[in-house]
C-alpha cells in the first residue's frame, strides 16, 4: 500500500524560518542576503565616490559632515536554494523494531518538514539520494509540481523493502565532490546520514566537504543515530550476533564486555568530526531518532535563531 506523507507535518514549526547564514544567489526576492550589491531594498555600506559615478545615491548628509563624497550601497534580498542529500544506504534501515522508526524514516520525515518550511519561504529545494553513488538528483525548484515529485520520491523510500539484508554501502566522497561541481550557485546543503562511510575514508569525506565550502555552499549535517544502541551500546547483558548491514559481516560478542571501550572510541570519533566541522564552519547536529523529527527540527531552528541567524 502506498504511504502518503502528511503535508502538514511542519505546522508545529510554522512560526520559525530558516535563513541562510551567508549570502546566497537566487532568482526571486526573498528572505536572504544576496552577494550582489544593488541600489534597492536595504542599506549596506558606503563607498567612496569615483569620477563618473551617478550622484543619485550620494549621501548628502555625510558630505555635509565630512566634506567627502560617499555613495550608499545596498544589499538585495533574495531566495535560498536548498539541496537535501539523503543517505539511503543499508545502515540507515537500522533499527528494525515494531515501531519501524528507522534512521531512514526519521530522515525522510525531517526532509518533508524542510520541504514545507522552504515552500512557505518561497525558497527553492532539491533532493538527492545516495549510497555508494548518487542514485537520484533533482535541481532546486520552488514549483508545486516539483515539490510533489520530491514527495513521491520520499514516499517511495518508506515502502517496505523486499530484502532488507541487501548490502548497500555508503561512500560519500565521490557523491559530495559531484554535488560540489554540479551546484552552480551558493546554496544550502543539508545532509541526513549516520556518517558510517564504508572503508573509513574520513579524510576523503573531509576533502569533499571542504570542496563544498570552497564553492561557497553552507553545509549542515544531521548526524542521525539510534543513541541507546549505536552510541551507548546499552543492550542486555548476553551474547549477540551483530551483522554489518553494508557488508553482511558478522561478529559475536557480549556488549557488556566491550561497552566502555566502544563508548571511548565513539567519543573520539565524534570529537574528531566536531573539530573538522568547526574548522570548515559546518553545522553538525547530533540527532537521536528517539527524540522525534519535529522536536529535532524545532530545536535546530531555535538554535539558529539564538545565534542571531534568523
C-alpha positions in Angstrom: 0.0 0.0 0.0 1.4 3.4 -0.9 2.5 5.6 2.0 1.4 9.2 1.9 3.4 11.8 3.9 1.2 14.4 5.7 1.8 17.8 4.1 1.0 19.4 7.5 4.0 17.9 9.4 5.6 21.4 9.7 2.6 23.1 11.3 4.1 23.0 14.8 7.1 24.9 13.4 5.0 27.5 11.5 6.4 30.4 13.5 10.0 29.5 12.6 12.1 30.2 9.5 15.4 29.0 8.1 17.5 31.9 6.9 20.9 31.5 5.3 24.0 32.3 7.4 25.8 33.5 4.4 25.0 35.4 1.2 23.1 33.3 -1.4 22.3 33.7 -5.0 18.7 33.4 -6.1 16.2 34.4 -8.7 13.3 36.0 -6.8 13.1 38.4 -3.9 13.0 36.5 -0.6 14.4 36.4 2.9 18.1 36.0 2.3 21.1 38.3 1.6 22.5 38.3 -1.9 26.2 38.6 -2.6 25.4 41.2 -5.3 25.1 44.8 -4.3 22.5 47.0 -6.0 20.6 50.1 -5.2 17.4 48.7 -3.6 15.9 47.1 -0.5 18.3 47.7 2.4 21.3 49.9 3.1 24.5 48.0 3.4 27.6 50.3 3.5 29.2 53.4 2.0 31.9 53.6 -0.7 34.0 56.5 -1.9 32.7 58.4 -4.9 34.6 57.8 -8.1 34.7 60.3 -11.0 31.8 59.5 -13.4 29.6 57.8 -10.8 26.0 58.9 -10.7 25.1 61.4 -7.9 21.7 59.7 -7.4 22.9 57.8 -4.4 25.3 60.3 -2.9 24.9 60.7 0.8 24.5 64.4 1.1 24.3 64.4 4.9 27.6 62.6 5.1 29.1 65.1 2.6 28.0 68.0 4.8 29.6 66.5 7.9 32.8 65.2 6.4 33.3 67.2 3.2 33.8 63.9 1.5 31.7 62.2 -1.2 30.3 58.8 -0.4 27.8 56.7 -2.3 25.3 54.5 -0.5 25.4 50.7 -1.3 22.5 48.4 -0.7 22.1 44.7 -0.2 19.4 43.0 -2.2 17.4 40.2 -0.6 17.0 37.0 -2.5 15.8 33.4 -2.1 17.7 30.4 -1.0 18.5 27.2 -2.9 18.5 24.2 -0.6 19.8 20.8 -1.6 18.9 17.9 0.7 21.3 14.9 0.5 19.7 11.8 1.9 21.7 8.7 2.8 19.7 5.7 1.8 22.4 3.0 2.4 21.6 -0.2 4.2 22.8 1.1 7.6 20.0 3.7 7.5 17.5 0.9 7.9 18.5 0.4 11.5 16.9 -0.3 13.9 14.4 -2.8 12.8 11.7 -2.7 15.5 8.0 -2.9 16.0 7.5 0.9 15.5 9.6 0.8 12.3 11.2 4.1 13.3 14.5 3.6 11.3 17.1 6.3 10.7 15.9 6.4 7.1 12.3 7.0 8.1 13.3 9.7 10.6 15.4 11.4 7.8 12.5 11.2 5.3 10.0 12.9 7.6 12.6 15.5 8.6 13.2 16.3 4.9 9.4 16.6 4.4 9.4 19.3 7.1 12.1 21.1 5.2 10.0 20.9 2.0 7.1 22.7 3.7 9.4 25.2 5.5 11.1 26.3 2.3 7.8 26.3 0.4 6.4 28.9 2.9 9.6 31.0 2.5 9.3 30.8 -1.4 12.7 29.2 -1.5 13.8 26.5 -4.0 14.6 23.0 -2.8 16.3 20.0 -4.4 16.6 16.3 -3.3 19.5 13.9 -3.9 19.6 10.2 -2.7 22.9 8.4 -2.3 24.5 5.2 -1.0 27.8 4.3 -2.7 26.9 6.6 -5.6 24.4 9.2 -6.5 21.1 7.4 -7.1 18.8 10.3 -7.7 19.3 14.0 -8.1 16.9 16.9 -8.8 17.7 20.6 -9.4 16.3 23.0 -6.8 13.0 24.4 -7.7 10.0 26.0 -5.9 7.2 25.0 -8.2 4.3 23.0 -6.7 4.7 20.2 -9.4 8.4 19.9 -8.5 7.6 19.6 -4.8 5.0 16.9 -5.4 7.6 14.9 -7.4 10.0 15.2 -4.5 7.3 14.0 -2.1 6.8 11.0 -4.3 10.5 10.1 -4.1 10.4 10.3 -0.3 7.2 8.2 -0.2 8.9 5.5 -2.3 11.7 5.3 0.4 9.0 4.4 3.1 7.8 1.4 1.2 8.8 -1.9 2.8 12.0 -3.4 1.3 11.7 -6.9 -0.1 15.2 -7.9 1.1 16.4 -5.8 4.0 19.8 -7.6 4.1 20.9 -6.5 0.7 24.4 -4.9 1.4 24.3 -1.3 0.1 27.3 0.6 1.2 27.9 4.3 2.0 30.6 6.1 0.0 30.2 9.8 0.4 33.4 11.2 -1.0 32.6 11.0 -4.7 28.9 12.0 -4.1 29.9 15.2 -2.3 32.5 16.1 -4.9 29.9 15.6 -7.6 27.4 17.8 -5.8 30.0 20.5 -5.3 30.7 20.6 -9.0 27.1 20.4 -10.2 25.6 23.1 -8.0 26.4 26.3 -9.8 25.3 28.8 -7.2 25.9 29.5 -3.5 23.4 27.1 -1.8 22.5 25.5 1.4 23.4 21.8 1.5 21.6 19.7 4.2 22.9 16.2 4.7 21.0 13.4 6.6 23.3 10.5 7.3 24.7 8.3 10.0 28.1 9.1 8.5 29.2 5.5 8.6 31.2 5.7 5.4 32.3 2.3 4.2 36.0 1.9 4.1 36.6 4.6 6.6 37.8 7.2 4.1 37.3 10.0 6.5 40.0 12.2 5.0 38.3 11.8 1.6 35.0 12.9 3.1 36.7 15.9 4.8 38.2 16.9 1.5 34.8 16.6 -0.3 33.1 18.8 2.4 35.9 21.3 2.0 35.2 21.3 -1.7 31.6 22.3 -0.9 32.7 25.1 1.4 35.3 26.3 -1.1 32.4 26.7 -3.6 30.7 29.0 -1.1 28.0 26.5 -0.1 26.7 26.5 3.5 26.6 22.9 4.9 24.6 21.4 7.7 25.0 17.8 8.7 22.2 16.0 10.7 24.1 13.0 12.2 21.3 10.5 12.6 21.7 7.7 15.1 19.7 5.5 17.5 21.6 6.6 20.5 20.9 3.8 23.0 22.3 1.1 20.9 24.6 2.8 18.4 26.2 5.4 20.7 25.9 3.9 24.2 25.7 0.2 23.3 23.1 -0.2 26.1 21.9 -3.7 25.4 21.1 -6.7 27.5 24.0 -8.5 29.2 24.0 -11.5 26.9 25.8 -12.6 23.8 24.7 -11.0 20.5 25.5 -11.6 16.8 26.0 -8.2 15.2 25.6 -8.0 11.4 27.0 -5.1 9.5 24.2 -4.2 7.1 26.6 -2.8 4.5 28.9 -5.8 4.3 26.9 -8.6 6.0 30.0 -9.4 8.1 29.1 -10.9 11.5 30.7 -10.6 14.9 29.6 -12.4 18.1 30.2 -10.5 21.4 28.6 -9.7 24.7 28.1 -5.9 24.7 28.9 -5.6 28.4 32.5 -6.7 27.8 33.3 -4.1 25.3 30.9 -1.2 26.2 33.4 1.0 27.9 36.0 0.7 25.1 33.3 1.2 22.5 32.0 4.4 24.1 35.5 5.8 24.3 36.1 5.1 20.6 32.7 6.6 19.7 33.6 9.8 21.7 36.9 10.1 20.0 35.3 9.6 16.5 32.7 12.2 17.4 35.3 14.7 18.7 37.3 14.4 15.5 34.2 15.2 13.5 33.4 18.1 15.7 36.9 19.6 15.3 36.9 19.2 11.5 33.4 20.7 11.1 34.3 23.6 13.3 37.4 24.2 11.1 35.2 24.1 7.9 32.4 26.2 9.5 29.9 23.4 9.0 27.0 22.9 11.4 26.9 19.4 12.8 23.7 18.4 14.6 23.7 15.2 16.7 20.3 13.6 16.2 18.8 10.8 18.3 15.9 9.4 16.4 14.1 8.6 19.6 13.5 12.4 20.1 11.2 12.7 17.2 11.8 14.6 13.9 9.5 17.5 14.7 11.3 18.2 18.1 14.7 17.8 16.5 14.0 20.3 13.7 12.4 22.7 16.1 15.5 22.5 18.3 17.8 23.2 15.4 15.8 26.2 14.1 15.6 27.7 17.6 19.4 27.2 17.9 19.9 29.2 14.7 17.6 31.9 16.0 19.5 32.2 19.2 22.7 32.6 17.3 21.2 35.6 15.6 20.8 34.0 12.2 17.1 34.3 11.9 
